[in-house]
Amino acid sequence: MAPVGGFAVIGAGSDFKGKITVSVLITCIVAASSGLIFGYDIGISGGVTTMVPFLQKFFPSILRKAAEAKTNMYCVYDSQVLTSFTSSLYIAGLAASLVASRLATTLGRKNTMVLGGCTFLVGAAINGGAANIAMLILGRILLGFGVGFTNQATPVYLSEVAPPRWRGAFNTGFQFFIGIGVVAANCINYGTAKHSWGWRLSLGLAIVPAAIMTIGALLISDTPSSLVERGKLAQAKKSLAKVRGKGTDVEPELADLINSCAIAKAANQEPFVTIFERQYRPHLVMAVAIPFFQQVTGINIIAFYAPVLFQSVGFGSDSALIASIILGVVNLGSILVSTFVVDRYGRRFLFILGGIQMFVCQVAVACVLEATTGVSGTKHISKSYAILVLVLMCIYAAGFGWSWGPLSWLIPSEIFPMKIRPTGQSISVAVNFATTFVLSQTFLTILCHFKFGTFLFYAGWIAVMTIFVTFFLPETKGIPLDSMYTVWEQHWYWCRFVQKQPSQNLYDGN
Ligand code: BGC
């Protein structure tokens, strides 16, 4: 088959950055733990918004609606105020992620992560003690600022520190911690749901993951690239020596970083302007398309509202939470699969496999719901069909876990040249949050009106994104960050946009 989009560039870049050392492993695990706060929030909001004492205190109208027997099962939770509680975080996160690129450039990736952790911690405390909706929303805005900063800085941190040959595996760590956060939150919700003050504990306990990741981020050193960028050459050398391991000659790599940085600084351009140049069009398209597509897989519909969904399809409130714990664990296992596969078979293989898997599951869920609950959604689904929906959703979650989950953080963090890398990642996080916001704000209304058809809507998007990846996403596995331009130069479509770099091998003669 002609290599429409996927190929490997052999021989580009260096080999000296290929070793996995204990130090780089620990550093990356600690950095990836930033994913905890994002995951915790995702997991906690879905459960808390089904807790009766929480609804009684803040959203009593929803309970009144639920009590009206005639409402069809898709519409019980359709409330704009309830969704705005969930999605306010994303608007704040969007604003923060755009500011974060400047912070990550001037303060460094590590300090941006620390700042994110602290902001999230304050937000969690306010939410735990919330006495009214205003406090609840204020808390969520601070949580949003927190994840806006960490989601921007962490993937870039991981891609810059990881050995290129294993960059994919190291980067999946971020999604893995998001997954741990989700599962931890689901378990906590399960334990607290029985108490009238349970929601407070669930929301307030977010300070634990925030404290863990903030302390972790304080302990690691910044990435060599970021230190060079900020003129801290001695520290950059130390940081490089630490992650590359004892006995490694880090001088050539350091010289290379200094070189890339000097080129970037000489251009002295505003990165938010540079990124719109024609030669960066392929990068920009990916930075926008990948997070957009990740969201229209429908994952958050499953993640945020799994408990709601399971309850509406006939599980009791306890079993709804158990169901979402099961989903979370399956997702976690599949991220690990991705860790081992992503640098062997490549990103495209996983994207395409996961895409097909998710497509089939969404279509199947739609068919089961149509057949069992009727077109109007008023018939009650039987227990065995509810379990079938759960099984399908598990297969779906596994598909997401080894494809669009981790890879949507990885791709934007590895395709940009150093001078616009933080900007590219910022745009990507902003698109991710904006799309999540629109989807979560509209999902319950869409579900209420389109019923099982909602799942077909997402299936359609999954088909589009899988075709998009097949034709337009070049394979990036194993390519050092500073040789990444080669993948665009050799791509059948994108080659017409990029400016061919003079053939250079920065590592020759070292
Ligand atoms: C996505 C989130 C999603 C989570 C699920 C992340 O990669 O960006 O929107 O909720 O994965 O685990």
Boltz pocket constraint, residues with backbone or C-beta under 6 A from the ligand:
constraints:
  - pocket:
      binder: B
      contacts: [[A, 42], [A, 175], [A, 178], [A, 179], [A, 182], [A, 294], [A, 299], [A, 300], [A, 303], [A, 331], [A, 404], [A, 405], [A, 406], [A, 408], [A, 432], [A, 436]]
      max_distance: 6.0
